Amino acid sequence: MKIILLSGGSGKRLWPLSNRNRAKQYLSVLQGPSGEKESMLQRMWRQLDEADLQEHTRIATCRQQVELLQRQIGDKAPLIIEPEQKDTFPAVALAAAYLYSIAGASLSETVIVMPVDAYVESDFFSCIRGLPKLSRESRSELLMVGTRPSCPSEQYGYIVPKASLLQDDEGLYERKVNTFKEKPYEAEANKLIQQGGLWNLGIYAFQLDFMITMLLERSLPIHYDELYKQYSKLPKASFEAEVTQKTASRSVVGYNGAWKDLGTWKSLSENIIFDQLGKGEVSEDSEESKLINELDIPISIIGLSNIIVAASPDGILVTSKNGGAALDAKLQSMNEQPKYEERRWGHSKIIDSVVLASGLHSVTRRVFIAEGQNLSYQLHFKRNETWTILSGEGVLILDEVYRAIGAGDAIMIPERSRHSIRAITDIELIEVQTGKIISEDDIIRLAVTWDEITNQSNMV
């Protein structure tokens, strides 16, 4: 059994806390077993460890999220890295090529694909353990997992089995699939439920040969390195659209335990035990209201019930918990440049962005570098930077010359100058970028770890 944990999506529906640089699965808003805050990723990775399934699991994620993922669960986590963020079908296809050509998995190996943002309890993993046996017995190309709907929601796909399912609360039952419908309108969803339809949990089991054959039929490489290079040829489409809906040989397994998708503010708020996180207050007469505030200014909720207020440098959201599809549609259509970013070394936020009278662009960021961490060794062709150290101590490398820095120091970094900084203690600094163009594309990274940097610059 090989488990592919999908953790590469952006999760815009949890704006303003999530953005394309900080996806929803990395938000530390859940409570861990000892009362500490943990993210969806950290919770799922911990549960896989407790179920002795971690060793069977690899995490599929995009290149842009690797640093943040490793910061949360460590750099030993086994990753399958996508060159760009697309959708679940390309992610699964690339993972299959990795298992076949890099991990050396047999074509008869059962592969289980599951999302990272499912909120489940320990009994869920007994279901996962039972899927390989059921997959072999079903003789279907694709095995799906469904659960009994609590309402006719438009957010899920619906699986209608050919025979009744979920009649008991014990054991796993497999049935052939009669109908699959991806995210129908509420009226149609209600009809599907009356026909015995189940919510699709986005969990699939199949033989590795199933996906490898699909790649060959599309004249795509089955070796990871080659498919990585040709990743742009894969359609930006969901696994449901490219595989589930097009596969005739399908079966479904019913899961009766607790399961929630934490992809919306409503579902997430139901699983946050605190009323307030960050500066501010929620008055006693504001029943079932939640405040999550990442800003330095206080926010108060007074006399308003069943609302969610979320604030970050990217914006402020005030919504009813029952905002529903209208809220989701609004958030999905937003395409604002993220102002807050979490990285391997710490975090940063944009505090000002203007076009000067000269026509030059200027971006001001507040940057935090954690003790023992460092920025990558990099250079820029189209901008100058000025760093002002607010607090902390560290080591600066500028064009192979290094020196100690501390609070009050100002550092000029001209275009094309190679530079990095390592924090001896936590460092906070203000960075002002000025240039004709200010873009992530104008970052040339020469080295990442401190050992790589010092070796490259012949330092000891």
ZITA-V448923 format. One record per helix or strand of 2 or more residues. SS is the DSSP state (A for helix, B for strand). FROM is the first residue (numbers start at 0). LEN is the number of residues. Records with the same first field share a line. If there is no record, write none. Layout:
BEGIN
SS = FROM-LEN + FROM-LEN
END
This chain:
BEGIN
B = 1-5 + 29-2 + 36-2 + 56-6 + 78-4 + 109-6 + 117-3 + 141-7 + 157-4 + 173-8 + 197-10 + 249-5 + 258-3 + 275-2 + 279-3 + 289-4 + 298-3 + 306-6 + 314-6 + 339-4 + 345-10 + 360-9 + 376-3 + 382-9 + 393-5 + 400-5 + 409-4 + 418-5 + 426-9 + 443-4
A = 11-3 + 23-3 + 39-11 + 53-3 + 62-11 + 87-14 + 123-15 + 185-9 + 207-10 + 223-6 + 230-3 + 238-6 + 264-5 + 323-10 + 439-3 + 449-7
END
